[in-house]
Amino acid sequence: MNILGFFEDCSSHGQIAGSQRLPPTSTVASVTVSDVTGEPAEVTSVQENGKQSRNLELDSANQEDRNRPQRGVQLAQAATQVWTTKQLVLLYILYVPPFFPHIPGDGLLIHQYSIWLVQFVELFANGVVSTLSPYVTSSFASHSLLATSQIVASLCSGLIQLPYAKLMDIWGRPKSLVLMVACQTIGFIMLAGCNDVRTYCAARVFFQCGYRGIILTVLIIIADTSTLRHRALWIALSSTPTLATSWLFGPATDSIGRGIGWRWGMGVFAIVVPVVCCPLSGFLYYYQRKAQKMQLTPTPESHRSRTETFLFYVREFDLVGLFILALGLALFLLSLSLYSFQPQGWRSPVIICFIIFGGLLIVAFVLYERFWASSTFMPWALIKNRTVFFTYTMDCLLVAAFSIWATYFLSMLVLVWQQSITHSTYILNIHAVGATLSGLFVGIAVLLGMRLKYLAGFIAIPLLFLGAGLLYRFCLPWTSMGTLIMTQILLAGGMGSLIITVQLTVMAVAGQEQIPALIATETLMADIGAAFGSAVSGAIWADVLPRKLAEFLPPEDVHLVPEIFGSLFVQLSYAPGSVIRDAINMAYSASLRYMLITALCLYAGCAFCVLCWKNVELGKRGSEKGRL
């Protein structure tokens, strides 16, 4: 099925027209026609017919380019034929050091490559950056802008997945991976050198775009090389670095805070990430070249000039649609977190304009992509599939619900329950560890024949409701750590199971050439959910916390509300057990309860979406071109 989706039927007419060639211009030149003045029009006729022939040839060439897999997909398919099973296992799991340079049976020189190693470094770096974020924003007296920075980063990283998926199809996996590594490296450099919250937000955008791009590339590589029935298990195995990083970046962050400082702690990854990720790109590129030398891919033919090629790819990347969507989402989501900084709040003309024009632009994007765009990001033909539509919807709601209550949960662990940074990251990382272990469970269950709908509906969704409900009941300053950890385990099991079922469900209805677009759209929906959740969390935080602080603080200390609200350092400066610290703790707990009520409502929406899925059997659907 063509990734252009709905426009496939419309474009077939152009293909028929393009296949009809005019007679050679030499035969046309022998015909003369008199115009109104009686003078021959031989030259004009030749020029016009020649121009029409050229246009029809270009239309036919463009249509042929759209109908066949893009060059990057062809190279990925060819490389899959060259790899042996032993080499793929090494690619997925193992680390080959420089002193063991040859893979048996192949003779390829390799220095440090492995999907597992790339995942390890990326997850570790993301954990360090996320944990340090509250302290970075507090150092600029802008702790309340933590949600805003996450909104911008999530929004931009989600939107960049759409053109990046097409770029992978055009350039291939290796070159695209190098681009994302460069983007993330720029982010690390900016994080290390930022001197205000604006630069920090921009740095988070670069970091987040690179991080999500690298993770997407790894997922696509797994999809290229595995069969659908085994794919869940391979995805889960590639995520097992979480079992190690979850216990490492907490102590590392603690040491960074007490030692070299957050600037050096983030800047060191500007060296580590390229050193680890680029060899993987070189490995992929080697096998693509090997497939080309074996003539497993067709030789690319260019039908266009450089100008025509540039204009063609401008249309392919749909820059107009991307701009409309980015502007609409930015206006709408930022209004939810920035309203508290306006004197009139929700009644501020700026906030009202943001909401109205943001919503209109989002609707305009859907209409533009559906009816006017010559090339679309959204695979409309597949999105009309009931299962795909409700899978995307559930993914957005699931991530939004998590972001709503988790955005300020680290701050609450440190302040209310008096946990160190190390212990706080351990508690938060229960989600990462639980998601990995539940992913392994889902992979084995799918391998044994269990349906995704049953896994999601009878196991994952009940765990989410139970975990969130218990957390709502026990989010009080005197709650024991054991009770909190129990709620996190339940939430982690439910969310981890749903995430991997979402990925498998959208892969089950697509061919290999459509998987990047579908996964990119799924990633976009998740990032929109994260941005929406952070926006709602920021809105609740900005509205409830100051009000509750004024309610719980002694009357003589109410004037301290703005100072306390703006900085985690100020909040921690009050001794545990003091009147002001107890008031802060109660205000935090009240704010988290509002967030959990909202999250429970979204989890109910997730349950409805699962009910609307078709009962897909993975063994009979989707692409089966993989080797593992």
C-alpha positions in Angstrom: 0.0 0.0 0.0 1.3 3.4 -1.0 2.2 5.7 1.9 0.4 8.5 0.1 -2.7 6.9 1.4 -5.9 8.6 0.2 -4.1 10.3 -2.7 -3.2 7.0 -4.3 -6.5 6.7 -6.3 -6.2 10.3 -7.4 -2.6 9.9 -8.6 -3.4 6.9 -10.7 -5.0 9.1 -13.3 -1.8 11.1 -13.6 0.1 7.8 -14.1 -2.0 6.8 -17.0 -1.7 10.2 -18.6 2.0 10.2 -18.1 2.5 6.9 -19.8 1.1 8.2 -23.1 4.0 9.5 -25.1 3.7 12.0 -28.0 5.2 11.2 -31.4 8.8 12.2 -31.9 9.3 15.9 -32.5 10.8 15.2 -35.9 7.5 13.9 -37.2 5.6 16.8 -35.7 8.0 19.3 -37.4 6.8 18.3 -40.9 3.3 19.6 -40.2 2.6 23.3 -40.8 -0.4 25.3 -39.7 -1.4 28.8 -40.7 -2.4 31.2 -38.1 -4.7 34.2 -38.4 -2.1 36.1 -40.5 -1.5 33.2 -42.8 2.1 32.7 -41.7 3.3 29.1 -40.9 3.4 28.0 -37.3 5.8 25.1 -37.7 8.3 26.3 -35.1 5.6 27.2 -32.5 4.0 23.7 -32.9 7.3 21.9 -32.4 8.2 24.0 -29.3 4.7 23.5 -27.7 4.6 19.8 -28.4 8.2 19.4 -27.1 7.4 21.2 -23.9 4.2 19.1 -23.4 6.2 15.9 -24.0 8.8 17.1 -21.4 6.2 17.9 -18.8 4.4 14.5 -19.3 7.7 12.7 -19.0 8.4 14.5 -15.7 4.9 13.8 -14.4 5.4 10.1 -15.3 8.8 10.0 -13.6 7.5 11.7 -10.5 4.6 9.3 -10.3 6.9 6.3 -10.8 9.0 7.7 -7.9 6.0 7.8 -5.6 4.7 4.4 -6.6 7.9 2.4 -6.0 9.7 2.2 -2.6 12.1 5.2 -2.0 15.8 4.7 -2.4 16.4 4.3 1.3 13.8 1.6 1.7 15.3 -0.3 -1.3 18.8 -0.1 0.3 17.4 -1.4 3.7 15.6 -4.3 2.0 18.8 -5.2 0.1 21.0 -5.0 3.2 18.6 -7.4 4.9 19.4 -10.0 2.3 23.2 -9.6 2.8 23.2 -9.9 6.6 23.5 -13.3 8.2 21.7 -14.3 11.3 24.9 -14.3 13.3 25.7 -10.7 12.2 22.2 -9.5 13.1 22.4 -11.0 16.6 25.7 -9.1 17.0 24.1 -6.0 15.7 21.2 -6.3 18.2 22.9 -7.3 21.4 26.7 -7.6 21.5 29.6 -5.2 21.7 32.6 -6.2 19.6 35.8 -4.5 21.0 38.6 -3.2 18.7 40.9 -6.1 19.6 38.4 -8.6 18.2 38.1 -7.1 14.7 36.5 -9.7 12.5 33.1 -11.3 12.5 33.4 -15.0 11.8 32.6 -15.8 8.2 32.6 -12.3 6.9 35.9 -10.6 7.6 34.3 -7.2 8.2 36.4 -4.8 10.3 34.3 -3.5 13.2 35.1 -1.0 16.0 32.3 -0.7 18.6 28.9 -1.1 17.2 25.7 -2.4 18.7 22.1 -1.4 19.0 22.3 -2.4 22.7 25.2 -0.1 23.3 23.5 2.9 21.5 20.4 2.3 23.5 22.4 2.2 26.7 24.2 5.5 26.1 21.0 7.3 24.9 18.9 6.2 27.9 21.6 7.1 30.3 22.1 10.5 28.8 18.3 11.2 28.7 18.1 10.2 32.4 20.9 12.5 33.4 19.4 15.5 31.5 15.8 14.9 32.7 17.0 14.5 36.3 19.1 17.7 36.2 16.3 19.7 34.6 14.5 20.9 37.8 17.9 22.2 39.1 18.8 23.9 35.9 15.5 25.8 35.7 15.7 26.6 39.5 19.2 28.0 39.0 17.6 30.6 36.7 14.7 31.1 39.3 12.3 29.6 36.8 11.3 26.2 38.3 7.6 26.8 37.3 8.8 26.9 33.6 9.9 23.3 33.8 6.6 22.2 32.2 6.9 24.9 29.5 10.4 23.7 28.5 9.1 20.1 28.2 6.1 21.2 26.1 8.4 23.0 23.6 10.9 20.1 23.5 8.2 17.4 23.1 6.3 19.4 20.4 9.4 20.0 18.3 10.8 16.5 18.7 7.4 15.0 17.7 7.0 17.2 14.6 10.5 16.5 13.4 9.7 12.8 13.3 7.4 13.3 10.2 10.0 14.7 7.8 12.7 12.6 9.4 10.8 9.4 8.5 10.7 10.5 4.9 14.4 11.5 5.1 15.1 7.9 6.1 13.2 6.6 3.1 15.1 8.9 0.8 18.7 9.0 2.3 18.7 5.6 4.0 19.2 4.7 7.6 23.0 5.4 8.0 23.0 9.1 6.8 19.9 9.9 8.7 21.3 8.5 11.9 24.4 10.7 11.5 22.2 13.8 11.2 20.3 13.0 14.4 23.6 12.4 16.2 24.8 15.8 15.1 21.5 17.4 16.3 21.8 15.8 19.7 25.4 16.8 20.0 24.5 20.5 19.3 21.9 20.2 22.1 24.5 18.9 24.6 26.9 21.8 23.7 24.1 24.3 24.2 23.0 22.8 27.5 26.5 23.0 28.8 26.8 26.7 27.8 23.3 28.1 28.5 23.0 31.1 30.8 19.3 31.7 30.8 16.1 29.7 30.6 15.5 30.7 26.9 18.8 29.1 25.8 18.0 26.1 28.0 14.7 25.6 26.2 16.3 25.8 22.8 19.0 23.4 23.9 16.3 20.9 25.1 14.7 21.1 21.7 18.0 20.1 19.9 18.7 17.4 22.5 15.1 16.0 22.4 14.9 16.0 18.6 18.2 14.1 18.3 17.3 11.7 21.0 13.9 10.8 19.6 15.4 10.6 16.1 18.1 8.1 17.2 15.5 6.0 19.1 13.2 6.0 16.0 16.1 4.9 13.8 16.9 2.0 16.1 13.2 1.0 16.0 13.1 1.1 12.2 16.3 -1.0 12.0 14.6 -3.6 14.2 11.5 -3.5 12.0 13.7 -3.9 8.9 15.4 -7.0 10.2 12.7 -8.9 12.2 9.5 -10.7 11.4 6.3 -9.3 13.0 5.8 -12.3 15.2 9.2 -12.0 16.8 9.4 -8.2 16.7 7.9 -7.5 20.1 10.6 -9.7 21.7 13.4 -8.0 19.8 12.1 -4.6 20.6 11.9 -5.5 24.3 15.5 -7.1 24.2 16.9 -3.9 22.7 15.4 -1.9 25.6 17.0 -4.0 28.3 19.8 -1.4 28.8 17.1 0.3 30.9 17.7 -2.4 33.5 21.2 -1.0 34.0 20.8 2.7 33.3 17.9 3.0 35.7 20.2 2.4 38.6 23.2 4.2 37.2 22.2 7.8 36.3 20.8 8.5 39.8 24.1 8.2 41.5 25.8 9.7 38.5 23.5 12.8 38.7 24.1 13.0 42.5 27.8 13.0 41.9 27.5 15.6 39.2 25.6 17.9 41.5 28.1 17.6 44.2 31.2 17.6 42.0 31.7 18.9 38.4 28.3 20.6 38.2 25.4 20.2 35.7 27.2 22.0 32.9 30.1 19.5 32.7 27.7 16.7 33.5 25.7 17.4 30.3 28.6 18.6 28.1 30.6 15.3 28.4 27.9 13.6 26.4 28.8 15.8 23.4 31.8 13.5 23.1 30.4 10.2 24.2 27.3 10.1 22.0 29.1 10.6 18.6 31.8 8.1 19.6 29.2 5.4 20.3 26.5 6.1 17.7 28.6 6.8 14.5 30.1 3.3 14.3 26.6 1.9 14.1 26.0 4.2 11.1 29.2 3.0 9.5 28.2 -0.7 10.0 24.8 -0.1 8.2 26.5 1.9 5.4 29.0 -1.0 4.9 26.2 -3.5 4.2 24.3 -1.1 2.0 27.4 -0.7 -0.1 27.9 -4.5 -0.1 24.4 -5.0 -1.4 24.9 -2.4 -4.1 28.1 -4.1 -5.3 26.1 -7.4 -5.4 23.6 -5.5 -7.6 20.7 -6.2 -5.2 19.3 -2.7 -5.7 18.4 -1.0 -8.9 20.6 1.7 -10.2 19.0 5.1 -9.5 17.9 7.0 -12.6 17.5 10.7 -12.5 14.7 12.2 -14.6 15.0 15.7 -13.2 17.4 18.6 -13.2 18.8 20.0 -9.9 16.1 22.6 -9.7 13.4 20.1 -10.4 14.8 17.7 -7.8 14.9 20.5 -5.2 11.2 21.4 -5.9 10.2 17.8 -5.9 11.6 17.2 -2.4 10.2 20.4 -1.1 6.8 19.0 -2.0 7.7 15.6 -0.6 8.6 17.1 2.8 5.4 19.2 2.8 6.9 22.2 4.5 3.7 24.1 4.3 1.8 21.5 6.2 4.6 21.1 8.8 4.6 24.9 9.4 0.8 25.0 9.9 0.8 22.1 12.3 3.8 23.4 14.3 2.3 26.9 14.7 -1.1 25.6 15.6 0.2 23.1 18.3 2.6 25.7 19.7 -0.1 28.3 20.1 -2.6 26.0 21.6 -0.4 24.1 24.0 1.7 27.0 25.2 -1.5 28.9 26.2 -2.2 26.2 28.8 1.1 26.7 30.6 1.7 30.5 30.1 -1.7 31.8 31.1 -0.6 32.1 34.8 2.0 34.6 33.8 -0.6 37.0 32.3 -2.3 39.5 34.7 -5.8 38.5 33.5 -5.1 34.8 33.4 -7.5 32.9 31.1 -9.2 36.2 30.2 -6.1 37.7 28.8 -6.5 38.6 25.1 -3.2 37.0 24.2 -4.2 33.6 25.8 -7.6 33.7 24.1 -6.0 34.4 20.7 -3.5 31.6 21.3 -6.3 29.1 22.0 -8.6 30.2 19.1 -5.9 30.6 16.4 -4.1 27.5 17.6 -7.2 25.4 17.3 -8.1 26.8 13.9 -4.6 26.1 12.5 -4.8 22.5 13.7 -8.1 22.0 11.9 -6.6 23.8 8.9 -3.7 21.4 8.9 -6.0 18.4 8.8 -8.0 19.9 5.9 -4.9 20.9 4.0 -3.3 17.4 4.3 -6.6 15.7 3.4 -7.6 17.8 0.3 -4.8 20.0 -1.0 -1.3 18.7 -0.1 0.4 17.1 -3.1 2.4 14.9 -0.7 1.3 14.1 2.8 2.9 13.0 6.0 -0.1 11.2 7.4 -0.8 7.8 5.8 -4.5 8.6 5.4 -5.6 5.3 3.9 -4.2 3.5 7.0 -5.4 6.1 9.5 -9.0 5.4 8.3 -8.5 1.9 9.6 -10.4 1.7 12.8 -7.6 -0.1 14.7 -4.9 2.4 13.6 -7.0 5.4 14.4 -7.9 4.3 17.9 -4.3 3.1 18.5 -3.0 6.6 17.8 -5.7 8.1 20.0 -4.9 5.8 22.9 -1.2 6.4 22.5 -1.8 10.2 22.8 -4.1 9.8 25.8 -1.7 7.3 27.6 1.4 9.6 27.3 -0.7 12.7 28.2 -2.0 11.0 31.4 1.5 10.0 32.4 3.0 13.5 31.7 0.2 15.2 33.7 1.1 13.5 37.1 4.8 12.8 36.4 6.1 16.3 35.4 6.5 17.5 39.0 6.7 14.1 40.7 10.5 14.2 41.0 10.2 17.5 42.8 7.6 16.0 45.1 9.8 13.0 45.9 12.7 15.2 46.9 10.7 17.7 48.8 7.6 16.0 50.3 9.1 12.5 50.9 12.6 13.8 51.6 14.4 11.5 49.2 17.8 12.1 47.8 18.3 12.6 44.1 19.6 9.0 43.8 16.6 7.4 45.6 14.2 9.7 43.7 15.6 8.5 40.4 15.4 4.9 41.5 11.7 5.3 42.3 11.0 7.1 39.0 13.0 4.5 37.1 10.6 1.8 38.3 8.6 2.9 35.2 11.6 2.3 32.9 12.4 -1.1 34.4 8.8 -2.1 34.6 8.2 -1.1 31.0 11.2 -3.3 29.9 10.1 -6.3 31.9 6.5 -6.0 30.8 7.7 -5.6 27.2 9.5 -8.9 27.5 6.4 -10.5 28.9 4.3 -9.1 26.0 7.0 -10.4 23.5 6.8 -13.9 24.9 3.0 -13.8 25.1 2.8 -12.7 21.5 5.2 -15.4 20.4 3.0 -18.0 22.2 0.0 -16.7 20.2 -1.8 -14.3 22.6 -3.7 -11.4 20.9 -2.7 -7.8 21.5 -6.3 -6.7 22.3 -6.5 -9.2 25.2 -3.1 -8.2 26.6 -4.1 -4.5 26.5 -7.7 -4.9 27.7 -7.4 -7.5 30.4 -4.0 -6.8 31.8 -2.6 -3.4 31.0 -5.6 -1.2 31.5 -6.6 -2.6 34.9 -3.0 -2.2 36.1 -3.2 1.5 35.1 -6.4 2.2 36.9 -5.3 0.3 40.0 -1.9 2.1 40.2 -3.3 5.6 39.6 -6.2 5.1 42.0 -3.9 3.9 44.8 -1.5 6.8 44.1 -4.4 9.2 44.5 -5.3 7.6 47.8 -1.8 7.7 49.2 -0.2 10.8 47.8 0.2 12.3 51.3 3.4 13.4 53.2 3.2 10.6 55.7 2.8 7.8 53.1 5.5 5.1 53.4 7.9 4.5 50.5 6.8 0.9 50.2 3.3 2.0 49.3 4.5 4.6 46.7 6.8 2.0 45.1 3.8 -0.4 44.8 1.8 2.2 42.9 4.7 2.8 40.6 5.1 -0.9 39.9 1.5 -1.2 38.9 1.6 1.9 36.7 4.9 0.7 35.0 3.4 -2.7 34.2 0.3 -1.2 32.6 2.0 1.5 30.7 4.9 -0.7 29.5 2.6 -3.3 28.1 0.5 -0.7 26.3 3.4 1.0 24.7 4.7 -2.1 23.0 1.2 -3.2 21.9 0.8 0.2 20.3 3.9 -0.2 18.2 3.1 -3.7 17.1 -0.5 -2.9 16.3 0.4 -0.1 13.8 3.2 -2.4 12.3 0.7 -5.2 11.8 -1.3 -3.3 9.1 1.7 -2.0 7.1 4.3 -3.1 4.6 8.0 -2.4 5.2 8.0 0.8 3.1 5.1 2.2 5.3 6.5 1.4 8.7 8.7 4.6 9.0 5.7 6.9 8.3 3.4 5.0 10.6 5.9 4.9 13.5 6.7 8.6 13.0 3.0 9.4 13.2 2.7 7.3 16.3 5.7 9.1 17.8 4.1 12.4 16.9 0.9 11.4 18.7 2.9 10.4 21.7 4.9 13.7 21.7 1.6 15.7 21.3 0.3 13.7 24.2 3.4 14.5 26.2 3.2 18.2 25.3 -0.5 18.3 26.2 0.1 16.5 29.4 2.9 18.9 30.4 0.7 21.8 29.5 -2.2 20.6 31.6 0.3 19.7 34.4 1.8 23.2 34.3 -1.7 24.8 34.2 -2.8 22.8 37.3 0.5 23.5 39.0 0.3 27.3 38.4 -3.3 27.5 39.5 -3.5 25.1 42.4 -0.1 25.3 44.1 -0.1 29.1 44.9 -3.7 28.9 46.0 -3.0 26.0 48.3 0.2 27.6 49.7 -1.8 30.7 50.6 -4.4 28.4 52.3 -1.9 26.3 54.3 0.7 28.9 55.2 0.3 30.9 58.4 -1.2 34.3 57.7 2.0 36.1 58.6 3.9 34.1 55.9 1.5 34.4 53.0 3.7 37.1 51.4 6.3 34.3 50.8 4.1 32.5 48.3 5.7 34.0 45.1 9.2 33.2 46.3 8.4 29.7 47.4 6.5 28.9 44.2 9.3 29.9 41.9 12.2 27.8 43.2 12.8 24.3 44.5 15.9 25.5 46.3 13.8 27.9 48.3 11.3 25.2 49.2 14.1 22.9 50.3 15.7 25.6 52.4 12.9 25.3 55.1 13.7 22.5 57.6 11.5 19.4 57.6 8.9 19.6 60.3 8.7 23.4 60.3 5.4 25.0 59.8 6.3 26.4 56.4 7.7 23.1 55.2 4.6 21.3 56.3 2.4 23.8 54.4 4.5 23.3 51.3 4.2 19.6 51.5 0.4 19.7 51.9 0.1 22.1 48.9 2.2 19.7 46.8 0.0 16.8 47.7 -3.2 18.7 46.9 -1.8 19.7 43.5 -0.8 16.1 42.7 -4.3 14.9 43.5 -5.8 17.3 40.9 -3.4 15.9 38.4 -4.2 12.3 39.2 -8.0 12.9 38.8 -7.3 14.3 35.3 -5.0 11.3 34.5 -7.7 8.8 35.6 -10.1 10.4 33.2 -7.7 9.9 30.3 -7.0 6.3 31.3 -10.8 5.7 30.9 -10.4 7.1 27.3 -7.6 4.5 26.8 -9.9 1.7 27.8 -12.5 2.8 25.3 -9.9 2.9 22.5 -8.8 -0.7 23.3 -12.4 -1.8 23.0 -12.5 -0.3 19.5 -9.5 -2.3 18.2 -9.8 -5.2 15.8 -8.5 -8.5 17.2 -5.4 -8.6 15.1 -3.5 -11.9 14.7 0.1 -11.0 14.2 1.1 -14.2 12.4 -1.1 -13.4 9.4 -0.7 -9.6 9.1 2.0 -7.2 8.1 5.5 -7.4 6.6 7.4 -10.7 7.0 10.6 -9.8 5.2 12.8 -9.8 8.3 15.5 -12.3 9.1 15.0 -12.7 12.9 
